[in-house]
Amino acid sequence: MANGYVGRVDRELEKEGSEAERRGLLGGLAQRLQDGVRATIDALGQSHAQRLAALVESSDDAILSIDLNGMIGTWNRGAARLLGYSAEEVIGQPVAMLIPADRQSEEPEILDHIRRGEHVKHYETVRLAKDGRLIPVSLSVSPIIDSGTIIGASKIARDITERRRAEEQQAALYQFTDRLFRAESADDVYDAALDAIVRALGCERASILLFDRAGVMTFVAWRGLSDGYRHAVEGHSPWTRDTKDPEPIAIPDIDVADLDPSLKAMVKAEGIGALAFIPLTEKGNLVGKFMTYYRTPHAFNEGEVSLAVTIARQLGFSLERMRAEKERSSAEEAKELLLNESRHRIKNTLATVQAIAGQTLRHTPAAEREAFFARLHALGEAHELLTSQNWDEAPLRDVVSHALKPFETDQDMRLIVEGPAISVPAQTSLMLTLCLHELATNAVKYGALSNGTGRVHIAWELLDNSEQCTVRLSWLETAGPPVTAPICKGFGSLLIESSFGQEGQPCVEFHPEGIRCVLSLPI
């Protein structure tokens, strides 16, 4: 095309007579060429902008922009789906309308970063939907620059409800397992089970029923059920005592369920819109059931059913253990049964959790799924260490070594571990394993283990005073990249503080030269 254009220029020049005329012609042709190039560039820019706008509009993530005063300027379909507002309802309104009252300080901090031209990397928070729901999101914010001037910010919010739900289920199962092994009575077992059912399955109410000597299914523990309701439905069961391999039964909507009219009336009068029957077995024999109740219709998915079966297996094993402890005179036999069965149950539980998580998190980024499975693996290693030695306690050095083993490298002296020979209780061992895993994962991604020179020093010492004997364990990172404190605490920091934190004293400190963490372990 360029050669053709030059040819036309040459022919035009040949037609002109004087030098002045040729110069005038050249000037006109140059202007036409410049105008044509500018028009082509403008067309390409408009095409790129249109494609970019289409990508933003079709994204599943909520994408919006604000000016430096915090006023909303743009709003895509993903934002409308996530938060319930149409673009017409929010454009021109303050972005603070989407922020809960207890988190209003976040936005001024974000705008301070933006005015300095800084990006706010992904951090987890919650945002307020139009219907009043608090939606957990992963939020990132970037400056918008026009002709070298910062004029606002773009925000991308990703819904992490499913991931948070999976983490909550994982935590509920872990706490349930721990409480079962520390239970000293049937009431302890029932309380632990009801807490796990309500927390993991997201139901408002729950109950546990067992066959009595006469073969009648009777309530032994419950949450939120009236006396009248319990008396009216006691004895009702979808299975008989000799039913083999009973399967869970879910009724997602009481209104359309095929139930006896009088029974349906009693259930509806109790304010129950959906429920499920989960069988409890001991050595393959049906011994009872637990039930979940929801106020509104509830569609039970495959993951929830698998989770309920896992809880039922753990509860059934605990009932079996209590029966064994009553019937056997030898405490050693009961302990051996506990250890052998616990290995099997824990492996089954963790495998089930992994399967549930794989289904629940299938649409989440691979890095987040890998982080979840790594935590699950660390928990399994901690249980394996306990059951291979003494269930009540484990050597602290072995706990630290097992937790850090996946992070060891061929380079010498990257992980320095030292401390006296001390054993820690089972509860401390499990929580410490998870906390060390979180610290090591952070060090590999962002801290001292993310480069070729950083080191991590883990040490502990025994503190013996008149009130309580404790171990002070310190984690110190050096020679890594410069450290900056995050805007919001992540899962690891919250786990560490909830496990070993003391009021008013942070466990994790973000010093520029490296992260420092000090844990007080009761023994």
N, C-alpha and C positions, 0 to 999 in steps of 0.2 A: 504494500500500500504506500509506503514511504517513497519507493522508487517512482511509482506512478505519479505521485504528487510533485516530486522534483522535476519529472519530465514535463508536466504541465507548466511549471514555473519557467523552465528553459524556453518553451515555445512562446509563452507570453512575452518574455524579454526580447526574443528575436523580432517580435512585431513592433516594439517600441523604437523610436528613433533616437531621442536625446538622452544624455546621462541623467538629467533631472527626472525625466519621465520614468527611466528604469528604476531610480532610487524610490520614487513614489510608489511604483508598482511593488517593489520589494517590501516596503513598509506595510502596505496594505495586506500583502500575502502573509507576512509575519504575524500581523494582528489576527488574521483569520485562523492561522495555525495555532496561535496561543489560545484563542477562544475555543477552538475545537478540542484541544487537549484538556482545558479546564472543564468543559462540558462532560468529557469522558470520565475524568476523575470524580466529578460530582455524581455522575450516574453510578459509578462503582461504589462510592461511599454510601449512597442511598440504598443500593442493593445489599451491601453488608449490614447496614443498620436495620434493614427490614428483616434479614435473616436472624440477626441477633434478637430483635424484638419478638420474633416468632418463637425462638427457643425459650426465651424467658416466659412468655405467655403459656407455653405448653408444659413447662416444668412441673413435676409433682411437688417440688419444694415451694414454700412460701417465699416470694421474692418481692421486695418493696424498696422504695427509695424515700429518703427524707432530706430536708434542707438543714442548714446549720442551726435552725431554731427548733428542730425536732418535729416539723410538720410533714405529714405524709404527702409525697408527690406522685408516686406510681404504686400500682397494686395488681399483682397478676392473679390468674385463676387459682393457682396453688394456694395463695394466701386466702382467697375467698373460701376454698374448700376446707382449709385447716381451721380458720378462725371464724368463719360464718358471716363475715361482713362483705357486702358488695363493694366494688370500687367507688361507686357514687356515695356510699355511706362514710367512707374513711378519708378519701383524698381531700386534703386541706385541713384535716383534723390533726391534733397532736398525737404522736405515736405513743405517748404516755397512757392513752386510753386502752392500750393492749397490755399494759404492765400491771401486775397486782400491786396493791397498796404497800405491801411489805418489801417490794423490790424497786420502788420508784427511784432509788439512788443509782440504779444501774445506768439509766439513760444519760445523766450528766457525765458520768465517767466515760461512757462510750464516746460521747461528743467531744470530750477533751482529747481522747486518742485521735479521733478523726481530724480535728483542727490541727493536730501536729503531723498529720499525714501518715498516721500509723494504722495498720490493719489490726483488727481484733479477731484473733483466731478462734476456732470452734470452742465454745464453752457451753455447758449445759445449764439451762434455766427453765422457767415456765412462763407461758404467756396466757392472757385472759381472752377466752373466746366470747362471742356475742351472747351465747346462752349461759354464760357464767362459769363454764368449765375451765379448770386450770390444765393446760396442755403442756407436757414436758417437751422441750425442743432443744436441739443443738443449733446454736446461733453463731454466725460469723458476720463481720461487718467490715466493709472496705470503703475508703474515701472515693468520692466522685470528683474528678479534676477536669476543669474546662479552661483551656488556654493557659495552663500552668497555675490556675487558682482553684483551691478546694471549695466546692460549692455545696457539698452535701455528702451523703453516705448511702451505699446500697447494703441491704440486709438480706441474708439467706437463712431461713429457719426450716429445719428438718424435724418432722414429728418423730420422737423417740419413745412413744407410748409403749409400743410392743417390746422394745428392748428393756425399758424400765420394768415392764410387767414380768419379763423373763428373769431379770435380776431379783425382783421381789419374790418370785417363786423359788428361785435358787436359795435365797436367804431364808425363806420360810422352811424349806426342806432341811437345810442345814441346822437351823435352830431346833426343829422338831426332833431330828436325830439326836442332837446333843441332849435335849431335855429328857428324851426317853431313857437314855443310858444313865441319867442321874436321878431318875424317878425312884422314889422310895415307897410309893403307894399307888393303888389303883386311881385315886383321885388325881395324883400327879400326872399319870398317863393320860387320863381323860382330858384334863385341862390343856396339856401339851397338844393333844390331837385336835381339840376344838379350835385352839389358836391357829394351828397349821391349816386346818380346813378353811376357816374364814379368811385367813390372810392369803393363802395360795390360790384358792378358787374364787375369791372375790365375792363371796356370798354374804348376806347380812346375818343369817342365822344358821345353826347347825345342831345336830344331835347325834348321840351314839346309843344304839339299842342292842341288847344281847338276849339270847334265849335263856330263860330261867329253867329250873329243874323240871318244870311241867311242860317245857317246850313252847312257852309263850314269849314272843318278842317284846321285851319291856325296856323302857328308857332307863339308862344308867347315868347319862350326862347330857346337858343341852344348853343352848344359848338362845335367849329371846323368844321362847315359846311359852304360851300361857298354860296354866294348870288345866283349864277346861279342854284345851286342844289335846294336850298329852293324854288325858284320861279318855278322850273320845276315840283317838286313833291307836292307842296302845293295843298291841296284839296283831295289828294289821301288818302283813308282810307279803311281798310278791313271791316269796320262796317258802318252802317248808324246810324243816330241819335236815331232811335227808337229801335236799337238792344238791346235785353234783355239778361242779364247775359253773356256779351262777355268774351271770354277766351283769354289769352295771345297767341300770334302767334310768333313763332321763325323760322327764315330762317338761318340754320347753314352754308349754302354754296351757295352764289349767283350764282356761275357758273352753278350749276345743278338745280337751283330753277325754278319752273314753273311760270315764270313771263312774262308779255308783253315784247316783244323784245326791244321796245324803252325805257321802264322803266328800264329794266335790264341794258341797255347800259348806262343810266344816273347814275345808282347806281355804276356800275363798274368804270365809269369815275371819280367818286368822291373818288375812292380808298376804297370802302367798300366791304369787303369780306363776312360779315355776319351781320345780324341785327335782332331786335325783336320789336314787337308792344305790348305795355302793356296798357290795357284800364284804363281810369280814370273815376270814377263814383261819383255822389253826390246823396245820398238817393236812390240808386239803379238805377239812370238814367245815361246813358253814356254822358259825357261832353267833353271827349277828350282822349288823349293818351300821353304816353311818349315813346321814342324810344332809343334803344342802338345800337351803331355801332362799329364793329370790322374790323380791316384792313385785317385779314386773316380769313378763315373758323373757326367757333367756335361752338362746341357741347354744347348746353344749357342743363345742368343737372337739375334734379328735385329741388335741393336746390337753384339754381340760380333763377328758375322760382318763387319759393315760396318767395324768398327774394325780387324779383321785385314786386310781388303782395303786399307785406307788405309796400314797399315804395309807391306804387300807392295808397294804402288805406290812408296812412298818408297824402300824397299830396292832395287826394280828400277831406279829412276832412278839410284841411287847406283852400282849395278853398271854401268849404261850409261855413267855419267860416268867411272868408272875405265877402262872400255874405250876411251872416247873420248880420254882423256888419254894412254893408251898408244899409240893408233893415230895420233894427230894430232901433228904436229911443232910446230904453232903453239899457243902457250899462250893467245893471245887468242881463238882459235876455241873452245878448250875452255871458257874463261871465259864467252864469249857463250852457248854451249850451256847452261852451268850457270845463268846468270842467267835466260835465257828459259824454260828448263824449270822452274826453281825458282819463278818467278812462278805458272806454271800449277799446279804440284804443291802449292804452299802454299795457293793459293786452293781447290783441290780438298780438301786436307786440312782446312782450317778449315771449309769447307762441310759436309764429312762429320762433323766433330766437332760442329758445330751441330745437324745432323740427329740424331746419336746422343743429344746432350744433350736435345734437344726431346722425344725419346721417353722417355729415362731419367727426366727431371725433370717429366714431364707432371702428376704428382700433387703436386708441390711448390708452395709459394706463388709467385704471379707475381713478387713482388719478388726472390726468390732466383733465379728463372730469368733475370730481366732483368739482375741483377748478373753472372751467369755469362756471358751473351751480351755484356755490355759489356766484360768482360775479354777475351773472344775477339776482339771488334772492335778493342780496343787492340793486341792482339798482331798482328792483320792489318795495322793502320796502321804498326806498327813495321817489319814485313817489307817493306811497300810502300816505305817511306822508304829502306831499305837497297838494295833492288833498283833503285830509280830513280836512285841515285847510284853509290856504290861499295859492293860487298858487304862489304868488309873493315871499313868505318867509316862514321860519319854525323856531321854537325855537331851538337854538343850543343844549341845553340839550337833547331834544327829538331826534335830529339827531344823537347825539353820542350814546344815549341809544338804538335806533333802530339798529344802525350799529354793536354794541357790543353784542346785545341780544343773537345771536347764540353761543357766546363764553363764556357765563356766566356758572359758576360751582356752586356746592353746598358749596364749601369752601368760607368763608367770606373774604373780603378784598383782593381778588386777582386782581380785577379791581377797581381802586379808581378814581372816577370822581368828579370834583369840578370846579365851575366857576359861574360867575354871570348870571342872566337871560338876554339873548341876542338873537335876531332873526337874521338869515342870509338869504341872497337872495337865490332864487331857484337854480341858477347855482352853487353857493357855496355849497348849501346843497347836491346836487347830487354828485358833485366831491368829497366832504369831505366824504360822505358815502362810496364811492368806495375806497378811500385812507385808511380810518380806517379799512375797511374790509381786505385790503391787509396787513396792519400792524398787525392786530390781527391774521390773518392766519399764518403769519411768526412767530409770538410769540408762537402760539400753536405748530408749527412744530419744530422750532429750538430755540426759545427765552425763555422769562421769564415764559410763560404759558406751557412750555414743561416739567417742573418738578413739584414737590410738594411744592416748597418754593417761586418761583418767583412771582413778582408783576408788574403790569402796572399802572402807575399814569398818568391820562389824566386831564389836567387843562388848563384853558384859562383866559385871561384878556383883557380888552378893552384898546387899545392904541389910544388916541385922539390927533391928531396934526393938524396943520393949513391946511395941504394939503389933508389928507385923514384919515377917521376913519376906523381903522382895528382892528381885533381881533388876538392876538397871542395865538395859541393853541400848547401845548407841549405834547409829548408822551414820557414817560421815563420808561424803563424797568430796574428792579433791581433783584438781587438774582437768576438770571437764569444761564444757562451754559455760559462758557466763549465765547465771540463773536469774530469772525474773519471776516474781510471785504471780500466780494466775489471778484473774479477776474473780473467779468463782471456784470453789473447791470441787474436785472431781470425786469419782467413786472411791479411789484409793485413799485420799485424805479423809473422807468421811468414815470409811471403814476403820482406819487406824485410830481416829479420835473416838469413835464410838466403842472401840474395843479396849483401848489402853489410855485414853485421854483423862486428864484431871481438870477439874473445873478451873477456868481462867488461865490455863497453861497449855499452849498449842504443842502438839506432838511433833509436827513437821514444820521446820523453819526453812525459808527460802533465802539463804545467804548468796550474794553474788558469786562467791568462790565455790559454792556447792551446797547441796541440800544436806541438812542435819536433822536427824530424827532420834528422839530419846523416848524409850518405852519403859514403863515401870510394870514388871511382871510379878504378880503375886504368886508365891509358892507355899 
